[in-house]
Structure formats: C-alpha cells, structure tokens
Amino acid sequence: MTNACALRTALLLLALAGLAACATGGRLQTAGRTEVLGMTVETSLDWARYASPRQEAWTIDGTALNQLRLITGTRPGEHVFHLGRERRNLPQGAWYQSGLRPDELHELLLAALREQGWAEVESSNLRPARFGTVEGLRFEFTMASQRGLRYAGTAALFERDGRLTTIYWQAPVEHYHARDAAAVAALIDSIQPL
C-alpha cells in the first residue's frame, strides 16, 4: 500500500469514526426502567441521553428529528428552560413562579417555545395528570420551525416542593411523530417522582 493510499484509508476511517460519534453521541439508555433527575421512567425505546445540570435531552435519531427534554428543579424567577433569571430590566419572559394555575403553567411552556423561535405554536387537550402522588398537567402541541417544518409533541408539567418539572417531546409531523408518539406517551405516563 502506498503512503497516499494509506493516508486516504486512515482519513476515511477517522471520518467514519467521527460520523459514528455524531450519530450516537451521549449515553445510551436502553428500553426499560431507569432513574433520571429524581424521577423513575419506563421506556420501550432506546435513546441517546445528553445531560446538563438539572436537565437532559434524549433522542433516537438526532435532536432535530426527535427530542425528549426533561427539565427539573426550576426555581421561582428562573426561566422554564433554565436560560437565566428574571431581572427588573427583563420583566418579559417565560419566568416560572410557584403556585401557578394549570392554565398558566401550560401558557408558560408555550411562551418559552415561542421565545426559542418556534412559530404557530398551538396546543390541545389540556388535562390534569398524576405523576405518582404529584398532581400535574398534560397537553399536546404543534409548531413550525423557522424553515417551516411542522412539529408535533406532548408535554407534562408538575410542581413539587416549590419547583417546576417540565417534560416535553417534539418530532416532525412527517414520519417521526407518528412512529414514536404512543411510546413517548407511555413513557410520560410512567413518570414517578422519587
């Protein structure tokens, strides 16, 4: 093998290894019961998990194609997505306050999605939900990306000890949402705070 051929082969193998890392990334979560952020969940799907303080993003095919976000411990005055704290010079925003009514919590998440650049954010089927012994709420939503791709998803929120937990899943309407919606709904139904 010539040096040029060996170099091309080495570069090709390096590129393939890089692509494999991008495609899988994160920590693998296999189907079954697991603990995450002070909760137990049961999943029938395998996911890649990406953790940061007080939140995780789970995906099957990449976060642009499907994404489950679990965000816990949101404090009063903190952004629902943990993007900062409310300040006098920045009174507008999706700032969490403890003791909000279910309809206010519902609108808080929709406002946070709009702040992130999602358009045509609409929701349906707002309803009470129970997570173990904790009362919360559930609803479905639709929205469009800045490029016009339509997404659909489901959300759950509950308060515990004066802090908010937000769980939401989104996927493009074409193929990915229909493929995984029932499994994700079952995952959210299984959530039990520890």
Disulfide bonds with the S-S distance in Angstrom:
none
